[in-house]
């Protein structure tokens, strides 16, 4: 059957493969399923994960937060697009994953997928501020958009610092460039921007390490791959699935528990089967809400009949020819 839904066990296996750095076509060959079935799993589970996270990751009390952005691209690399293509397809090219991390529990507090613009930074900062209770210390990189969006979102309950890493700039001939690899880190500078942050603990190394985990587990974010995202929505939903699995399913090597358990959101480690059951509950609630909304203005009670009510006789005006004080038809302008 074309609309037959995959079993819970197979959907859990598909999620496991996707979160281990497997491409969609490889998943289709491994489990003998169609590509559209895998895409439907990504869409349904991704929406359910975002909904669950938004309802439970609120009222958080954390001491420190680290902010950073991870680069990827959708459909076409930015350097291969013309100016006309950039204007016609704003959902292609560079795509940044904005994320915030609590270094104590290793939990991802919130994330956004978008361009690296001031509007995206403002939306990301406002969403983060709505989840945090009390005063907090925040550290970010040197992105200029953070300088006014973060202080504006937290309204004085903030100690804010920025970290800049300095790399050695190696100049080499073209045929020798591959021998040097990446530029070596030579120094780190930290500067307080708002409040009184502790510069000894102001760092973004933990969120950068998480982004390495994302590149290893999410094939779409790998540096050189053919499995890059062709759709902006699929790219965003896949990032939501990986972060949700990171928060609730995978045990962190440092804390020996899942980040959600360390943060106090849940009391046990979830499994991928739990994620599938949560998705089914989300889809059922979504269908019920759509059904109620469709019939909200519909009533099965019979409507009242439209009846004729005659005007009382004492309210009926007399015709001019019966009115003793009437002026006649000529004076009333009824005739010429």
TORKOL-4160 file (C-alpha; in steps of 0.2 Angstrom, whole numbers, padded with zeros to 4 digits, m for minus):
336
<pt num="1" X="0000" Y="0000" Z="0000"/>
<pt num="2" X="0006" Y="0017" Z="m0004"/>
<pt num="3" X="0001" Y="0025" Z="0012"/>
<pt num="4" X="0006" Y="0011" Z="0023"/>
<pt num="5" X="0016" Y="0018" Z="0038"/>
<pt num="6" X="0032" Y="0010" Z="0044"/>
<pt num="7" X="0032" Y="0000" Z="0060"/>
<pt num="8" X="0039" Y="0008" Z="0076"/>
<pt num="9" X="0054" Y="m0003" Z="0076"/>
<pt num="10" X="0059" Y="0001" Z="0058"/>
<pt num="11" X="0057" Y="0020" Z="0061"/>
<pt num="12" X="0068" Y="0018" Z="0077"/>
<pt num="13" X="0081" Y="0010" Z="0066"/>
<pt num="14" X="0080" Y="0024" Z="0053"/>
<pt num="15" X="0083" Y="0037" Z="0066"/>
<pt num="16" X="0098" Y="0027" Z="0073"/>
<pt num="17" X="0105" Y="0027" Z="0056"/>
<pt num="18" X="0102" Y="0045" Z="0052"/>
<pt num="19" X="0110" Y="0050" Z="0069"/>
<pt num="20" X="0125" Y="0040" Z="0065"/>
<pt num="21" X="0130" Y="0050" Z="0050"/>
<pt num="22" X="0121" Y="0039" Z="0037"/>
<pt num="23" X="0115" Y="0047" Z="0021"/>
<pt num="24" X="0096" Y="0045" Z="0016"/>
<pt num="25" X="0100" Y="0034" Z="0000"/>
<pt num="26" X="0111" Y="0023" Z="0011"/>
<pt num="27" X="0096" Y="0021" Z="0024"/>
<pt num="28" X="0085" Y="0016" Z="0010"/>
<pt num="29" X="0097" Y="0003" Z="0004"/>
<pt num="30" X="0100" Y="m0004" Z="0022"/>
<pt num="31" X="0082" Y="m0005" Z="0027"/>
<pt num="32" X="0073" Y="m0008" Z="0010"/>
<pt num="33" X="0062" Y="0007" Z="0012"/>
<pt num="34" X="0058" Y="0021" Z="0000"/>
<pt num="35" X="0065" Y="0038" Z="0000"/>
<pt num="36" X="0049" Y="0047" Z="0003"/>
<pt num="37" X="0046" Y="0036" Z="0018"/>
<pt num="38" X="0062" Y="0041" Z="0026"/>
<pt num="39" X="0058" Y="0060" Z="0022"/>
<pt num="40" X="0041" Y="0057" Z="0030"/>
<pt num="41" X="0050" Y="0050" Z="0046"/>
<pt num="42" X="0061" Y="0066" Z="0046"/>
<pt num="43" X="0047" Y="0078" Z="0044"/>
<pt num="44" X="0036" Y="0070" Z="0058"/>
<pt num="45" X="0049" Y="0066" Z="0071"/>
<pt num="46" X="0058" Y="0083" Z="0068"/>
<pt num="47" X="0041" Y="0093" Z="0071"/>
<pt num="48" X="0038" Y="0082" Z="0086"/>
<pt num="49" X="0055" Y="0085" Z="0093"/>
<pt num="50" X="0053" Y="0104" Z="0091"/>
<pt num="51" X="0036" Y="0104" Z="0100"/>
<pt num="52" X="0042" Y="0093" Z="0114"/>
<pt num="53" X="0058" Y="0104" Z="0117"/>
<pt num="54" X="0048" Y="0120" Z="0117"/>
<pt num="55" X="0036" Y="0114" Z="0130"/>
<pt num="56" X="0048" Y="0107" Z="0142"/>
<pt num="57" X="0064" Y="0117" Z="0140"/>
<pt num="58" X="0057" Y="0132" Z="0149"/>
<pt num="59" X="0060" Y="0140" Z="0166"/>
<pt num="60" X="0079" Y="0134" Z="0166"/>
<pt num="61" X="0091" Y="0140" Z="0180"/>
<pt num="62" X="0108" Y="0139" Z="0173"/>
<pt num="63" X="0124" Y="0148" Z="0178"/>
<pt num="64" X="0133" Y="0149" Z="0161"/>
<pt num="65" X="0129" Y="0148" Z="0143"/>
<pt num="66" X="0139" Y="0147" Z="0128"/>
<pt num="67" X="0134" Y="0153" Z="0110"/>
<pt num="68" X="0140" Y="0149" Z="0093"/>
<pt num="69" X="0135" Y="0146" Z="0075"/>
<pt num="70" X="0139" Y="0132" Z="0063"/>
<pt num="71" X="0140" Y="0134" Z="0045"/>
<pt num="72" X="0133" Y="0123" Z="0032"/>
<pt num="73" X="0124" Y="0125" Z="0015"/>
<pt num="74" X="0108" Y="0120" Z="0007"/>
<pt num="75" X="0106" Y="0115" Z="m0012"/>
<pt num="76" X="0120" Y="0126" Z="m0019"/>
<pt num="77" X="0136" Y="0132" Z="m0012"/>
<pt num="78" X="0136" Y="0151" Z="m0010"/>
<pt num="79" X="0151" Y="0154" Z="m0021"/>
<pt num="80" X="0143" Y="0144" Z="m0035"/>
<pt num="81" X="0127" Y="0156" Z="m0035"/>
<pt num="82" X="0125" Y="0171" Z="m0046"/>
<pt num="83" X="0117" Y="0187" Z="m0039"/>
<pt num="84" X="0101" Y="0183" Z="m0048"/>
<pt num="85" X="0100" Y="0166" Z="m0040"/>
<pt num="86" X="0103" Y="0173" Z="m0023"/>
<pt num="87" X="0089" Y="0185" Z="m0025"/>
<pt num="88" X="0077" Y="0172" Z="m0032"/>
<pt num="89" X="0081" Y="0158" Z="m0020"/>
<pt num="90" X="0085" Y="0165" Z="m0003"/>
<pt num="91" X="0082" Y="0148" Z="0005"/>
<pt num="92" X="0098" Y="0142" Z="m0004"/>
<pt num="93" X="0117" Y="0145" Z="0000"/>
<pt num="94" X="0124" Y="0147" Z="0017"/>
<pt num="95" X="0114" Y="0140" Z="0032"/>
<pt num="96" X="0119" Y="0143" Z="0050"/>
<pt num="97" X="0114" Y="0133" Z="0065"/>
<pt num="98" X="0113" Y="0145" Z="0080"/>
<pt num="99" X="0114" Y="0135" Z="0096"/>
<pt num="100" X="0116" Y="0138" Z="0115"/>
<pt num="101" X="0124" Y="0126" Z="0127"/>
<pt num="102" X="0125" Y="0124" Z="0146"/>
<pt num="103" X="0143" Y="0119" Z="0150"/>
<pt num="104" X="0138" Y="0110" Z="0166"/>
<pt num="105" X="0124" Y="0098" Z="0160"/>
<pt num="106" X="0131" Y="0099" Z="0141"/>
<pt num="107" X="0112" Y="0102" Z="0136"/>
<pt num="108" X="0108" Y="0112" Z="0121"/>
<pt num="109" X="0095" Y="0125" Z="0127"/>
<pt num="110" X="0089" Y="0131" Z="0111"/>
<pt num="111" X="0093" Y="0132" Z="0093"/>
<pt num="112" X="0089" Y="0141" Z="0077"/>
<pt num="113" X="0092" Y="0137" Z="0058"/>
<pt num="114" X="0094" Y="0153" Z="0048"/>
<pt num="115" X="0105" Y="0165" Z="0039"/>
<pt num="116" X="0119" Y="0174" Z="0049"/>
<pt num="117" X="0110" Y="0191" Z="0050"/>
<pt num="118" X="0105" Y="0203" Z="0064"/>
<pt num="119" X="0087" Y="0198" Z="0063"/>
<pt num="120" X="0091" Y="0179" Z="0065"/>
<pt num="121" X="0102" Y="0184" Z="0080"/>
<pt num="122" X="0088" Y="0194" Z="0088"/>
<pt num="123" X="0076" Y="0180" Z="0086"/>
<pt num="124" X="0088" Y="0168" Z="0093"/>
<pt num="125" X="0092" Y="0179" Z="0108"/>
<pt num="126" X="0074" Y="0182" Z="0112"/>
<pt num="127" X="0070" Y="0164" Z="0112"/>
<pt num="128" X="0084" Y="0160" Z="0124"/>
<pt num="129" X="0080" Y="0174" Z="0136"/>
<pt num="130" X="0062" Y="0167" Z="0137"/>
<pt num="131" X="0068" Y="0150" Z="0143"/>
<pt num="132" X="0081" Y="0157" Z="0156"/>
<pt num="133" X="0076" Y="0162" Z="0174"/>
<pt num="134" X="0087" Y="0173" Z="0184"/>
<pt num="135" X="0104" Y="0180" Z="0180"/>
<pt num="136" X="0116" Y="0171" Z="0169"/>
<pt num="137" X="0134" Y="0173" Z="0162"/>
<pt num="138" X="0134" Y="0171" Z="0143"/>
<pt num="139" X="0150" Y="0169" Z="0132"/>
<pt num="140" X="0150" Y="0171" Z="0113"/>
<pt num="141" X="0162" Y="0173" Z="0098"/>
<pt num="142" X="0166" Y="0190" Z="0091"/>
<pt num="143" X="0150" Y="0191" Z="0080"/>
<pt num="144" X="0145" Y="0209" Z="0080"/>
<pt num="145" X="0126" Y="0205" Z="0080"/>
<pt num="146" X="0128" Y="0198" Z="0098"/>
<pt num="147" X="0133" Y="0215" Z="0105"/>
<pt num="148" X="0116" Y="0223" Z="0106"/>
<pt num="149" X="0104" Y="0208" Z="0103"/>
<pt num="150" X="0110" Y="0198" Z="0119"/>
<pt num="151" X="0109" Y="0213" Z="0131"/>
<pt num="152" X="0093" Y="0219" Z="0124"/>
<pt num="153" X="0085" Y="0202" Z="0126"/>
<pt num="154" X="0090" Y="0199" Z="0144"/>
<pt num="155" X="0086" Y="0216" Z="0151"/>
<pt num="156" X="0100" Y="0218" Z="0164"/>
<pt num="157" X="0101" Y="0201" Z="0171"/>
<pt num="158" X="0116" Y="0197" Z="0161"/>
<pt num="159" X="0135" Y="0195" Z="0162"/>
<pt num="160" X="0141" Y="0195" Z="0144"/>
<pt num="161" X="0159" Y="0191" Z="0137"/>
<pt num="162" X="0166" Y="0188" Z="0120"/>
<pt num="163" X="0180" Y="0176" Z="0116"/>
<pt num="164" X="0191" Y="0178" Z="0100"/>
<pt num="165" X="0204" Y="0164" Z="0095"/>
<pt num="166" X="0219" Y="0169" Z="0085"/>
<pt num="167" X="0227" Y="0157" Z="0072"/>
<pt num="168" X="0244" Y="0157" Z="0064"/>
<pt num="169" X="0242" Y="0163" Z="0046"/>
<pt num="170" X="0253" Y="0152" Z="0036"/>
<pt num="171" X="0257" Y="0157" Z="0018"/>
<pt num="172" X="0263" Y="0143" Z="0007"/>
<pt num="173" X="0264" Y="0139" Z="m0011"/>
<pt num="174" X="0250" Y="0131" Z="m0020"/>
<pt num="175" X="0258" Y="0114" Z="m0022"/>
<pt num="176" X="0264" Y="0114" Z="m0003"/>
<pt num="177" X="0248" Y="0120" Z="0005"/>
<pt num="178" X="0241" Y="0103" Z="0009"/>
<pt num="179" X="0257" Y="0099" Z="0020"/>
<pt num="180" X="0252" Y="0112" Z="0033"/>
<pt num="181" X="0233" Y="0107" Z="0036"/>
<pt num="182" X="0224" Y="0119" Z="0046"/>
<pt num="183" X="0231" Y="0135" Z="0054"/>
<pt num="184" X="0238" Y="0132" Z="0072"/>
<pt num="185" X="0230" Y="0141" Z="0087"/>
<pt num="186" X="0242" Y="0153" Z="0094"/>
<pt num="187" X="0231" Y="0163" Z="0107"/>
<pt num="188" X="0214" Y="0167" Z="0114"/>
<pt num="189" X="0208" Y="0184" Z="0120"/>
<pt num="190" X="0192" Y="0187" Z="0131"/>
<pt num="191" X="0184" Y="0204" Z="0134"/>
<pt num="192" X="0169" Y="0208" Z="0145"/>
<pt num="193" X="0155" Y="0217" Z="0136"/>
<pt num="194" X="0141" Y="0219" Z="0149"/>
<pt num="195" X="0141" Y="0216" Z="0168"/>
<pt num="196" X="0155" Y="0207" Z="0177"/>
<pt num="197" X="0158" Y="0190" Z="0169"/>
<pt num="198" X="0171" Y="0178" Z="0175"/>
<pt num="199" X="0184" Y="0178" Z="0161"/>
<pt num="200" X="0192" Y="0162" Z="0168"/>
<pt num="201" X="0176" Y="0152" Z="0164"/>
<pt num="202" X="0171" Y="0163" Z="0149"/>
<pt num="203" X="0174" Y="0151" Z="0134"/>
<pt num="204" X="0165" Y="0143" Z="0119"/>
<pt num="205" X="0175" Y="0127" Z="0118"/>
<pt num="206" X="0161" Y="0116" Z="0124"/>
<pt num="207" X="0148" Y="0122" Z="0111"/>
<pt num="208" X="0162" Y="0121" Z="0097"/>
<pt num="209" X="0165" Y="0103" Z="0103"/>
<pt num="210" X="0146" Y="0099" Z="0101"/>
<pt num="211" X="0147" Y="0106" Z="0083"/>
<pt num="212" X="0160" Y="0093" Z="0080"/>
<pt num="213" X="0148" Y="0080" Z="0086"/>
<pt num="214" X="0135" Y="0087" Z="0074"/>
<pt num="215" X="0147" Y="0086" Z="0059"/>
<pt num="216" X="0151" Y="0068" Z="0064"/>
<pt num="217" X="0133" Y="0062" Z="0067"/>
<pt num="218" X="0124" Y="0073" Z="0054"/>
<pt num="219" X="0129" Y="0068" Z="0036"/>
<pt num="220" X="0122" Y="0085" Z="0029"/>
<pt num="221" X="0134" Y="0095" Z="0039"/>
<pt num="222" X="0150" Y="0086" Z="0034"/>
<pt num="223" X="0163" Y="0097" Z="0025"/>
<pt num="224" X="0165" Y="0087" Z="0009"/>
<pt num="225" X="0150" Y="0076" Z="0005"/>
<pt num="226" X="0136" Y="0073" Z="m0008"/>
<pt num="227" X="0123" Y="0071" Z="0006"/>
<pt num="228" X="0121" Y="0090" Z="0008"/>
<pt num="229" X="0103" Y="0096" Z="0010"/>
<pt num="230" X="0093" Y="0100" Z="m0005"/>
<pt num="231" X="0079" Y="0107" Z="0005"/>
<pt num="232" X="0079" Y="0120" Z="0019"/>
<pt num="233" X="0065" Y="0112" Z="0029"/>
<pt num="234" X="0073" Y="0095" Z="0028"/>
<pt num="235" X="0090" Y="0103" Z="0034"/>
<pt num="236" X="0081" Y="0112" Z="0049"/>
<pt num="237" X="0071" Y="0096" Z="0054"/>
<pt num="238" X="0086" Y="0085" Z="0053"/>
<pt num="239" X="0096" Y="0097" Z="0065"/>
<pt num="240" X="0081" Y="0096" Z="0077"/>
<pt num="241" X="0081" Y="0077" Z="0077"/>
<pt num="242" X="0100" Y="0076" Z="0081"/>
<pt num="243" X="0099" Y="0089" Z="0095"/>
<pt num="244" X="0084" Y="0080" Z="0103"/>
<pt num="245" X="0093" Y="0064" Z="0102"/>
<pt num="246" X="0109" Y="0072" Z="0109"/>
<pt num="247" X="0099" Y="0079" Z="0124"/>
<pt num="248" X="0088" Y="0065" Z="0128"/>
<pt num="249" X="0095" Y="0048" Z="0121"/>
<pt num="250" X="0114" Y="0049" Z="0121"/>
<pt num="251" X="0124" Y="0047" Z="0137"/>
<pt num="252" X="0137" Y="0061" Z="0138"/>
<pt num="253" X="0155" Y="0054" Z="0142"/>
<pt num="254" X="0158" Y="0068" Z="0155"/>
<pt num="255" X="0142" Y="0068" Z="0165"/>
<pt num="256" X="0139" Y="0049" Z="0162"/>
<pt num="257" X="0120" Y="0054" Z="0159"/>
<pt num="258" X="0110" Y="0062" Z="0146"/>
<pt num="259" X="0110" Y="0081" Z="0146"/>
<pt num="260" X="0092" Y="0082" Z="0149"/>
<pt num="261" X="0094" Y="0071" Z="0165"/>
<pt num="262" X="0108" Y="0082" Z="0171"/>
<pt num="263" X="0097" Y="0097" Z="0168"/>
<pt num="264" X="0083" Y="0089" Z="0178"/>
<pt num="265" X="0071" Y="0089" Z="0163"/>
<pt num="266" X="0068" Y="0070" Z="0163"/>
<pt num="267" X="0072" Y="0057" Z="0176"/>
<pt num="268" X="0078" Y="0043" Z="0164"/>
<pt num="269" X="0087" Y="0040" Z="0148"/>
<pt num="270" X="0076" Y="0039" Z="0133"/>
<pt num="271" X="0077" Y="0027" Z="0119"/>
<pt num="272" X="0073" Y="0029" Z="0101"/>
<pt num="273" X="0057" Y="0019" Z="0103"/>
<pt num="274" X="0052" Y="0032" Z="0116"/>
<pt num="275" X="0055" Y="0046" Z="0103"/>
<pt num="276" X="0044" Y="0036" Z="0090"/>
<pt num="277" X="0030" Y="0035" Z="0103"/>
<pt num="278" X="0032" Y="0053" Z="0107"/>
<pt num="279" X="0030" Y="0057" Z="0089"/>
<pt num="280" X="0014" Y="0046" Z="0087"/>
<pt num="281" X="0007" Y="0055" Z="0102"/>
<pt num="282" X="0011" Y="0072" Z="0094"/>
<pt num="283" X="0003" Y="0067" Z="0077"/>
<pt num="284" X="m0013" Y="0061" Z="0086"/>
<pt num="285" X="m0014" Y="0077" Z="0096"/>
<pt num="286" X="m0011" Y="0087" Z="0080"/>
<pt num="287" X="m0025" Y="0078" Z="0070"/>
<pt num="288" X="m0037" Y="0080" Z="0084"/>
<pt num="289" X="m0033" Y="0099" Z="0085"/>
<pt num="290" X="m0036" Y="0101" Z="0067"/>
<pt num="291" X="m0052" Y="0091" Z="0067"/>
<pt num="292" X="m0059" Y="0102" Z="0082"/>
<pt num="293" X="m0053" Y="0118" Z="0072"/>
<pt num="294" X="m0062" Y="0112" Z="0056"/>
<pt num="295" X="m0079" Y="0110" Z="0066"/>
<pt num="296" X="m0077" Y="0124" Z="0078"/>
<pt num="297" X="m0090" Y="0135" Z="0069"/>
<pt num="298" X="m0101" Y="0120" Z="0063"/>
<pt num="299" X="m0117" Y="0116" Z="0073"/>
<pt num="300" X="m0129" Y="0101" Z="0070"/>
<pt num="301" X="m0143" Y="0110" Z="0079"/>
<pt num="302" X="m0157" Y="0116" Z="0067"/>
<pt num="303" X="m0158" Y="0134" Z="0063"/>
<pt num="304" X="m0173" Y="0145" Z="0068"/>
<pt num="305" X="m0185" Y="0147" Z="0054"/>
<pt num="306" X="m0188" Y="0164" Z="0047"/>
<pt num="307" X="m0206" Y="0169" Z="0052"/>
<pt num="308" X="m0216" Y="0184" Z="0046"/>
<pt num="309" X="m0223" Y="0196" Z="0060"/>
<pt num="310" X="m0237" Y="0207" Z="0055"/>
<pt num="311" X="m0236" Y="0226" Z="0060"/>
<pt num="312" X="m0249" Y="0230" Z="0073"/>
<pt num="313" X="m0264" Y="0240" Z="0067"/>
<pt num="314" X="m0261" Y="0255" Z="0078"/>
<pt num="315" X="m0244" Y="0257" Z="0070"/>
<pt num="316" X="m0250" Y="0256" Z="0052"/>
<pt num="317" X="m0250" Y="0274" Z="0045"/>
<pt num="318" X="m0267" Y="0280" Z="0037"/>
<pt num="319" X="m0267" Y="0282" Z="0018"/>
<pt num="320" X="m0268" Y="0300" Z="0012"/>
<pt num="321" X="m0286" Y="0298" Z="0006"/>
<pt num="322" X="m0292" Y="0293" Z="0024"/>
<pt num="323" X="m0282" Y="0305" Z="0034"/>
<pt num="324" X="m0293" Y="0320" Z="0039"/>
<pt num="325" X="m0278" Y="0331" Z="0041"/>
<pt num="326" X="m0270" Y="0325" Z="0024"/>
<pt num="327" X="m0265" Y="0338" Z="0011"/>
<pt num="328" X="m0269" Y="0327" Z="m0004"/>
<pt num="329" X="m0259" Y="0319" Z="m0017"/>
<pt num="330" X="m0254" Y="0335" Z="m0026"/>
<pt num="331" X="m0247" Y="0344" Z="m0011"/>
<pt num="332" X="m0237" Y="0328" Z="m0006"/>
<pt num="333" X="m0228" Y="0328" Z="m0023"/>
<pt num="334" X="m0236" Y="0312" Z="m0027"/>
<pt num="335" X="m0243" Y="0319" Z="m0044"/>
<pt num="336" X="m0237" Y="0332" Z="m0055"/>
